[in-house]
């Protein structure tokens, strides 16, 4: 475990608005898989605030030490050790869950990785399961704000495979896995938390 504790100011700013959505979306859930847990801040906060959930973190191997640091400090009974999960690699290290959460991942992944993400969710999410994804989305092919347009430009300048995804295209991937959109929450800083249910 590393002594370096990663920190994201954005996680601190957005955790309460996201939590308000998840409290409702995950009210009757038990096993949550978080994909792309990043620093681990969201997991430590959400698992503490929603103790009825077993919050399973996951990310690529290089991010696991930081997540472990946050989880160890929180010392919660409902946060098992993080799993090494790359969405493009199969099989995933999870058999079944009744909820999936991911924040600020779709615009970092390539589109083929976004497709792999939904394929994987289709394999592990139980019937009646709930998926919640937070981040920026385009609507009808258009940016929802000037700041999102500038953010997209910066993403693509850093790595051409990145970019803000269109909500309808993501919904189409979800539909292929039997997921239907049940809520679309506008959150601060021109982000959204979109929620789908299976079956």
C-alpha positions, 0 to 999 in steps of 0.5 A, spaced: 500 500 500 502 506 498 503 512 503 501 517 497 494 518 498 491 521 491 486 527 491 481 529 486 478 536 488 472 534 483 470 528 487 470 533 493 465 537 489 461 532 486 460 527 491 454 530 494 450 531 488 451 524 486 450 521 492 443 524 492 441 520 486 444 514 488 441 514 495 434 513 491 437 509 485 440 504 489 435 504 495 434 497 494 440 494 491 445 490 495 452 489 491 455 495 487 460 494 482 464 501 481 468 501 475 474 506 474 474 508 482 480 512 480 482 515 487 477 511 491 474 518 494 467 516 491 467 509 494 469 511 501 464 517 501 458 513 498 459 506 502 459 510 509 453 514 507 449 507 504 451 502 509 446 497 506 451 496 500 457 492 499 461 497 495 466 493 490 471 498 487 475 496 481 480 500 476 486 498 472 492 496 476 496 502 477 490 506 481 489 500 486 494 502 491 491 509 491 484 506 492 487 502 498 489 508 501 482 511 502 479 504 503 484 503 509 483 510 512 475 509 512 476 502 515 468 500 513 465 493 513 462 494 506 468 496 502 472 489 500 479 490 497 479 493 490 479 489 484 483 489 478 479 491 472 480 493 465 474 493 461 477 491 455 479 484 458 475 478 459 473 475 463 471 480 468 473 479 476 466 479 478 460 474 477 454 478 479 452 484 482 445 488 482 448 495 481 454 498 477 456 505 478 461 509 474 464 516 474 467 520 469 470 514 465 466 514 458 470 521 456 476 518 458 475 511 454 476 510 447 469 508 444 471 501 443 472 501 450 465 504 452 462 498 448 466 493 452 464 497 458 457 495 456 458 488 454 461 487 460 456 490 464 451 486 460 455 479 463 455 481 470 449 485 472 443 481 474 436 482 472 432 488 475 439 491 476 441 498 476 446 502 472 448 509 474 453 513 470 456 520 472 459 525 467 458 530 461 454 528 456 452 531 449 445 531 447 442 530 440 450 531 438 451 538 441 455 540 447 450 542 453 455 548 455 461 552 452 465 549 458 463 542 455 465 544 448 472 547 451 473 540 455 472 536 449 477 540 445 482 539 451 480 531 451 481 530 444 488 534 444 491 530 449 488 524 446 484 523 440 480 517 442 477 521 448 471 525 448 464 527 451 459 522 448 452 523 446 447 520 450 443 517 445 449 513 442 450 511 450 443 509 450 443 505 444 449 501 447 445 500 454 439 498 450 443 492 447 444 489 454 437 490 456 437 496 459 432 502 459 433 509 461 429 511 467 432 517 470 437 523 467 439 528 472 442 534 471 447 536 476 452 541 477 458 543 472 454 541 466 454 534 468 449 529 468 447 522 472 444 517 468 440 511 470 438 505 467 434 499 469 435 492 466 428 488 465 
